[in-house]
Amino acid sequence: MKISVDEDRCCGAGTCVLLAPDVFDQREDDGIVVLLDASPAAGLHATVREAANVCPAAAITVAETA
Amino acid sequence: MTSTVETNPAEVPDFPMTRAAGCPFDPPPAARAKQEEAALTRVRLWDGSTPWLVTRYAEQRALLSDPRVSADIDTPGYPSPSPLPKGGGGSRISFILMDDPEHNRLRRMVTAPFSMRRVGAMRPAIQKIVDDLIDGLLAGPRPVDLVDAFALPVPSLVICELLGVPYGDHDFFQDNSKVIIRRDATIEERMAGHQALTGYLDRLVADKEAHPADDLLSGLAARVTAGELTRAEAAQMGVLLLIAGHETTANMIALGTLALLEHPDQLALLRESDDPALVASATEELLRYLNITHNGRRRVAVEDIEIAGEVVRAGEGLILANDIANRDTSVFPDPDRLDITRDAHRHVAFGFGVHQCLGQQLARLELQIVYSTLYRRIPTLALAGDLADIPFKHDGSVYGVYELPVTW
């Protein structure tokens, strides 16, 4: 799995951090998404897919790699 | 611009719709019937216009994140909720009624204090506010109105602390914000309320420019000084955050408590568990089930959009009924049942898209602290009187109860 985030689209709602705090964080000065781990362990994949799904601004893209 | 419908005008129902007598927690049956009929149907507003009512979950999320949909109240065809002049007094109420890039620029000036980490750091302060208010309840007379004595003070104290608004002024801003969100208030009443609040925030921002502190309004005041924001814009943002910060959460506390009292098995489950995960899921479920922003999110199409077998034309209004979407059986099985153990986190009570509630993490934390503290510290909490006598806010833009007499 390869994750990418679009800072320009992010609206700082924080739903990704709520679901997957090991993978996503928010920037201190404006609350915009920070990607902590672009290739998380398999055990986190379902949660990351869900974080992308509920991201209100569709700022998280998940590419499924082999 | 007014949308037109080819079908018999008599068949287009009025919106907002009415809840069924005796079912205060359920959305209007007529709106649920519309959801079964189609994903999008027409409704008639106070001004005779007939925007689309979007009732199903998938279509609602798709439209709320579609760049061909505008949230700008000045876009022709925007479904106006009332005869109130746009924005309440000649100017738009901050960024919630704007599109990007203007919306994004203004919203980002206030996102930092609402991040997960900054909100999480407020936990001890919020817990103390809640505990102190419960101490006050326990020391005071019974019965007591829970709205006045607890549900309203909790979020008011929290948002005042965050913004840097003196809590001593709470009677003033609560009275004015009540008028602004009441649907049956006259135009004059609402405009007067809005102007009073804007003037108050304008003076407060000016004061913070001269005497900055560690709070959100001081941050905005610094941007005014730096020329990034006008003082009027800063005041508008302050009004928005002050209203949004206390009315919504207050209603979730009081209405949520009433819903739990009416579902004693669920209340017992919550009271007797010390699992933070259950408190979190109960909070999401109450947000889904009660969905207090019951008049739908308002939008307008700026291009033709093909969706669910219909074509929404440019200039046609959209009302995204999130309370109905939260009862969509394809996402939430047995949706009319309050079940605090269900996984309800996909609910759209905070909206969806780039306008999704800025304060949602703060609201979550306040509600989790309240729901895990109040019923445990007052285990015999009970309604003082009959459910039938409780006055519900059918006329407000935020649903809830005007009063909740309780005893223990």
Boltz contact constraints between the chains, C-beta under 6 A:
constraints:
  - contact:
      token1: [A, 11]
      token2: [B, 354]
      max_distance: 6.0
  - contact:
      token1: [A, 12]
      token2: [B, 111]
      max_distance: 6.0
  - contact:
      token1: [A, 13]
      token2: [B, 356]
      max_distance: 6.0
  - contact:
      token1: [A, 14]
      token2: [B, 115]
      max_distance: 6.0
  - contact:
      token1: [A, 14]
      token2: [B, 116]
      max_distance: 6.0
  - contact:
      token1: [A, 14]
      token2: [B, 361]
      max_distance: 6.0
  - contact:
      token1: [A, 17]
      token2: [B, 116]
      max_distance: 6.0
  - contact:
      token1: [A, 26]
      token2: [B, 115]
      max_distance: 6.0
  - contact:
      token1: [A, 29]
      token2: [B, 112]
      max_distance: 6.0
  - contact:
      token1: [A, 30]
      token2: [B, 108]
      max_distance: 6.0
  - contact:
      token1: [A, 30]
      token2: [B, 111]
      max_distance: 6.0
  - contact:
      token1: [A, 30]
      token2: [B, 112]
      max_distance: 6.0
  - contact:
      token1: [A, 31]
      token2: [B, 111]
      max_distance: 6.0
  - contact:
      token1: [A, 31]
      token2: [B, 112]
      max_distance: 6.0
  - contact:
      token1: [A, 31]
      token2: [B, 115]
      max_distance: 6.0
  - contact:
      token1: [A, 56]
      token2: [B, 352]
      max_distance: 6.0
  - contact:
      token1: [A, 56]
      token2: [B, 353]
      max_distance: 6.0
  - contact:
      token1: [A, 56]
      token2: [B, 356]
      max_distance: 6.0
  - contact:
      token1: [A, 57]
      token2: [B, 354]
      max_distance: 6.0
  - contact:
      token1: [A, 58]
      token2: [B, 65]
      max_distance: 6.0
